[in-house]
Amino acid sequence: MKEETEGKSKYSPFSFASMASFWQPEYLVESGWIEHIPFAFWLVENARPKMLVELGAYTGLSYFTFCQTIKNLKIKSKCFAVDTWLGDEQTGFYDPGTYDDVFKYNQDIYGGFSSLIHAPFSNRAYNERICSINFQIHDKRIRLISSRSLWFSI
Ligand SMILES: C[S@@+](CC[C@H](N)C(=O)[O-])C[C@H]1O[C@@H](n2cnc3c(N)ncnc32)[C@H](O)[C@@H]1O
């Protein structure tokens, strides 16, 4: 049952929120991910990952939201986005030039700590490049790893 405190419910959809949750994204493109931006700011702020990996970055909306948080909060972190930048059956197949735009924005704004890995998820090369973390990546899950790494997948 809902508890009331001075006329206000102590349960609020915003009880998790921090100042970061209300930041404006500096990079905004059309994406099915858009309504998750406040949560993304909050999550990275609170997890403060030493490493962040996103599987499936597409035009970069979610990924650059993570990167913005890392940069604004001066978190010492290495970030990676892994994608073929070709699309898939769910998203649809798109113009390979999408990668060029994402690459340029990444280099210009987040090049100091963020790298794009233009490869399929199944490619072992990116595992070697990223780190020695020995765990399986599970599709469509966010995994918080004890070594303070955050993995996001589409
Ligand atoms: C739903 S979109 C990602 C949306 C994105 N996070 C955003 O903020 O808009 C999925 C992406 O995953 C990529 N993808 C799907 N399967 C892949 C695979 N096996 N290897 C690499 N990339 C893959 C697609 O190319 C596509 O860009």
PDBQT file of the ligand as one rigid body, heavy atoms in Angstrom, charges set to zero:
ROOT
HETATM    1  C1  LIG A 201      19.190  -1.008 -32.018  1.00  0.00    +0.000 C 
HETATM    2  S1  LIG A 201      20.674  -0.475 -32.778  1.00  0.00    +0.000 S 
HETATM    3  C2  LIG A 201      21.514   0.291 -31.443  1.00  0.00    +0.000 C 
HETATM    4  C3  LIG A 201      20.828   1.535 -30.983  1.00  0.00    +0.000 C 
HETATM    5  C4  LIG A 201      21.754   2.509 -30.277  1.00  0.00    +0.000 C 
HETATM    6  N1  LIG A 201      22.255   1.973 -29.005  1.00  0.00    +0.000 N 
HETATM    7  C5  LIG A 201      21.099   3.860 -30.101  1.00  0.00    +0.000 C 
HETATM    8  O1  LIG A 201      21.365   4.540 -29.094  1.00  0.00    +0.000 OA
HETATM    9  O2  LIG A 201      20.324   4.300 -30.961  1.00  0.00    +0.000 OA
HETATM   10  C6  LIG A 201      21.567  -1.998 -32.951  1.00  0.00    +0.000 C 
HETATM   11  C7  LIG A 201      22.973  -1.881 -33.540  1.00  0.00    +0.000 C 
HETATM   12  O3  LIG A 201      23.635  -3.123 -33.307  1.00  0.00    +0.000 OA
HETATM   13  C8  LIG A 201      24.427  -3.447 -34.414  1.00  0.00    +0.000 C 
HETATM   14  N2  LIG A 201      24.594  -4.907 -34.421  1.00  0.00    +0.000 N 
HETATM   15  C9  LIG A 201      23.626  -5.843 -34.368  1.00  0.00    +0.000 A 
HETATM   16  N3  LIG A 201      24.138  -7.077 -34.349  1.00  0.00    +0.000 NA
HETATM   17  C10 LIG A 201      25.481  -6.917 -34.397  1.00  0.00    +0.000 A 
HETATM   18  C11 LIG A 201      26.574  -7.826 -34.356  1.00  0.00    +0.000 A 
HETATM   19  N4  LIG A 201      26.394  -9.143 -34.280  1.00  0.00    +0.000 N 
HETATM   20  N5  LIG A 201      27.822  -7.338 -34.391  1.00  0.00    +0.000 NA
HETATM   21  C12 LIG A 201      28.022  -5.979 -34.438  1.00  0.00    +0.000 A 
HETATM   22  N6  LIG A 201      27.035  -5.067 -34.472  1.00  0.00    +0.000 NA
HETATM   23  C13 LIG A 201      25.774  -5.529 -34.436  1.00  0.00    +0.000 A 
HETATM   24  C14 LIG A 201      23.703  -2.897 -35.606  1.00  0.00    +0.000 C 
HETATM   25  O4  LIG A 201      24.592  -2.611 -36.667  1.00  0.00    +0.000 OA
HETATM   26  C15 LIG A 201      23.015  -1.651 -35.024  1.00  0.00    +0.000 C 
HETATM   27  O5  LIG A 201      23.785  -0.491 -35.324  1.00  0.00    +0.000 OA
ENDROOT
TORSDOF 0
